[in-house]
Amino acid sequence: MRCGLTTVRLTDDVRTHTDLTEVPAELQRILSTIRELDRRTARLRESAQEKVDACASLPSAQTRSSKPDVVKELTKEVKDIHDAMTLIANEKIRLAQMALDLVKGNAALLDAELKLFHKELEEQGINPEDEFDAESYMPPPAPPPTKLSKLQHSQDKRAQAAAYVAQRKVPSTVTSLGIGDLVAANIGVLNQHAGGQEWIVATVTRYSPADGVFEIVDADEEAEKHVYRLPQKYVIPLPKTAAVRHSQNFPAGTSVLAVYPNTTTFYKANVVQSARRLPNAEYSEFVLEFEDDGDVEGDAPAHRAVPFRHVVLFPG
């Protein structure tokens, strides 16, 4: 107890910098907010300590009693700082609970998909608990078509096995997406007709394994938060990172869907220049040529730079 003030020491939980590129977007925002609240707490704690030190630096108890207004003001300022820190702590608790709910939601989603995957394996006569041997695996035997030779049938079986191995190595849209992740979503099939093409940047809010339907909302903060229900084939995950070892680059001439600059809408484009590998082992922007580019003047096509994480392979 010094100068009639109790010094409160809080645990320093300021987060060190970590790579959040693999974390769903909504969880990234929560963790970033908590990090900023930690920084504010540290600044408030330093300010409170300065007030306490100022009070303690008064020459003597007699001097302090001769300046009651100074001590009273310092006491009030420290109390106000303490109240502000309490509010921040409560907000961090609320955000931590939100983060926990998101993690639980993603875990439930993965559990549901894992059960479906196990069921598919069992239907193919594969024990999910057994260690998978890609070299020795062959699909369940099936009667060979009468018009095919034995050699052709053997080749077909090997092709089926190779396709199965490839499927095991490449995660599907369902298993690679989580709540809060950003996607390219074709809402044109809902707003227009079965063949409609209107792709927007959207955020996953829910996935129903029973019917294979995603619930998404427009990622544009100014857009109406209407919930769209779309089958898996109309939802394409956006790259979660531009890191070379986790990403797929596209060569020149590839048809892609890309976010048109300064919008949240996807349009078909052709790759003019692949993304370059940067010194930090990440990909740079793509150089693209959008089809039917309305801003083009004259005959020369416009070449536009588009961030790596705003480009996906054109479906179909």
N, C-alpha and C positions, 0 to 999 in steps of 0.2 A: 504494500500500500504506500503510494507516494503522492503527496500533494492532495490527498483525499480521493485519488483516482486509482481504479484497479486496472492494471495493464493486462489485456487479454491477448494471448499468443495463439494464433490460429495455425493449423497445419498448412504448410505451403504446398498446394497441389497444382501449381502452375504446370501445365503440360509441356513437355518438350516436343519439338517438331517431329511428327511422324508422317509417313506416307499414307494418305487417305484415299488414294485414287481407286483402290479396290473396294471401297465402302460405298453402299448405296447413297444416292445424292441427298436424300432427306436426313440420313444419319450423319453425313458429312456436315450438313448445316447445323445440326444439333451440337456436334462435337466442336465445331468452329465457334459457336456461340458460347459454349462452356469455356473454351480457351480464352475468349475475350473477357468473360466475367472473371476468370482467374487473374488476368492482367489488371482489371479494375480493382479487384480485391487487394492485390499487391500494392497498388498506388495508394489506396485508402489506408492500408496498414502503415505504410511509410509516413503518411500525413499524420496519423494518430500518434505515432511514435515521436514525431517532431513536436507535437503539442505537449505530450507528456514530458519530453526532455526540456521544453521551454519552462514548464511549471517547476520541474525539479531544479532548474538552474537559478531560481530565485535565491538570493544570498542566504536567507535565514527564515526560520519560522516567523520571527517578529516582522520581517519585511513582507512575508506573504500575507500575514494578518493585516498589515497596513495597506495592502493592495487587494482587498477582497474582490473588486470588480474584475481585475485581471485573472485571478484564479477562477472566478465564477464563469468568465467567458471561455477560458480554456477548457473547463469542465464541460460546458455546454457543447463546445465544438467536438470534443472527443466522444461525447454521448451521441451526437448527430452522426459522426462517422461510424460508430458502433452500430447504430440503427441501420445505416445504409449497407453495411457489411452483412447484417442479418438478412436484409431483404435479398441481397445477391445470393447468399447461401441457400435461401429458400427457393429461389429461381433455379439454381443449379440442381437442387433435389428434384424439382419438377421436370427439368430437361432430362435428367438421368433416368427418371421413370419412363419418359417418352422414348428414350433410346432403348431401354429394356423391352418395352412393348414392341418396338420395331424388330429387335433381334428375335424376340419370341415369334413374331409373325413370320419372319423369314425362315426360322427353324421349322415351324409347322408346315410351311410351304414345301421345304426340302424333304421333310419326312413323308408328306403325302406323295411327292414325286418318286421318292425312293421305293415306296410300297408298290406304286404302279410299275416301276421298272423291274422290281423283283417278280411281280406277277407275269410280266412279259417274258422274262427269262424262264420262269417255271413252265409257261405255255410252250416254250421251245425245247423243253426237256433239259434245261440247264439248272443246276443247283446254285443259287446265288451265293451260298456260303463257301463253295469251292473256289480255289484260286484259279483265275482265268488264264489259260494258256493259248495265246493267239496263234501259235504255230501249229498246235495239234487240233484246234477247234474245227469241227465241221458241223454244219447245220443238220437238223434231224433228217433222216432219209426220206425221200419222196419218190414215188414211181416215176421213172424216166419217161418223157414223151415218146410215143411209139415211133415218131418220124425222125428222132434225133439219134445219132450214133452214140456209142458208149463214150467215145472221146469227147464229143460235144457236151454230153451230160456231165462228165468229170470237170470240164472247164467251167460249166455253169455252177457247179458246187463250189469250186474254188473262188469264183466271183462272188457268190453269196457270202462266203466266209470273210473275204476281204472287205465287203460292204459292212459286215457286222463289226469287224475290228475297227474300221473307220468310224462307225457310229459310236463305239465305245470311247474313242479318242477325242471326238469333237462334241462338246456339250450341246444339247438341243436348246432352242429358245426358252423353253419352259424352265429347264434346270439351271440356266445361266442368268435368269432374271430374278430380281427380288423386289420387295416393296420399296418404293422410292427411287428405283432405277429409271433412267431416261431411255425412251424408245422412239422410233419412228413408227407412227400409227396411221393407218389408212382409214380415216373417218369418212372418206368418200363413199364407201360401200353402204354407209348408214344414211348419209345426207343426200345421196344421189341415186345410185342404182348398183346392181351387183358388180358391174365392171367399173365403178367410179374410182377415180384416182385423186385423192386429196390427203396428202401425207403431212402430218404435223409433228412437232416435238412434243411429246407427252410424258407424263409421270405415271408409273404403275402404282395403283393404290390397293389392288386386290387381285388374287388369282383363284379361280375355282377349278380344282383338279377334276371334279366330277364331270363337268361339261367342257373342259378345256378352253375356258373363256377368261380373258383379262378384263379388268376394270381399270380404265385410265382416265386422266384429266389433262387438259391442255396445260403445258408447262409455262405458257405465256402468263405472267402475273396479271396482266391487264385483261385477259380473256375471261369470259364467264366460266366458272368452274363446273361445267357440265360433265357428268360421269358417262363415259362411253363404254359399252360392253362389246368387245371384239374377239373373234376367234384367234387362235395362235398365229394362223397364216397371215394375218393382217398386222402383226406386231413384230418389229425388227429391233433387237437391242442395239443401242448405240455403244461405241467403244467406251469402256470405263477408264481407259488410260491411253496415252500416246506412247507408252513404253514399247520399244522395239520388240522385246522378248514376249510381250503379251498381245501384240497387235498384228493385223494383216494389212500390208500395203497393197495398192492396186497399180498395175502397170499402165502406161499410156494407152489410150484407146478403150479402156474398160468403161462400161456403162454403169453409172452409179446414181444413187439418190443422195442429194446434198442439200443442206440448208442454204437457201439463197441469202447472201449478205444482208444484215440488218433486218432479218425476218425470223420467224420461227416455223417456216413452211419449207417442206422439201420439194425439189423439182428434179427431173431427170437431167443428167449432165454426162459429159464424156471427160475422162481424165486426159489432160494435155501434158501434165508433168506429175510424176509420182511424188509422194512426200519424201523429202530428203532426211537422211539420218543425221541427227544433231550430235554434238560432242557429249551431251548428257544422256545419250542412248535413248532419246525420244524422237518421234517423227515430227517433221515440220508440217506446214500447211500443204494441201494439194493445190495445184493450179487446174481449174476446171473450165469447161465451155458448156454453159447451160443451153439446153434446147429452147428455142422460141424466146430468147432473152429479150424482153421488152425494152430494156435500157440501151440496147445496141444501136448506134447511129452509123449509117453507111453500110458498106459491104463487109468490112473486117469484123470477124467474130470477137466477142469480148472474152478475155481470159481473166478469170476471177480467182483470187486466193481464198480458200475455205479451210477452216481449222480441221485438223485430222479427225477429231471426235465428232464432227458434223457430217461425216461421209460414210455411207454403207453401200454394199453391193446392190445393184438394181435387181429387184425380185423378178423371177420368171426367166 
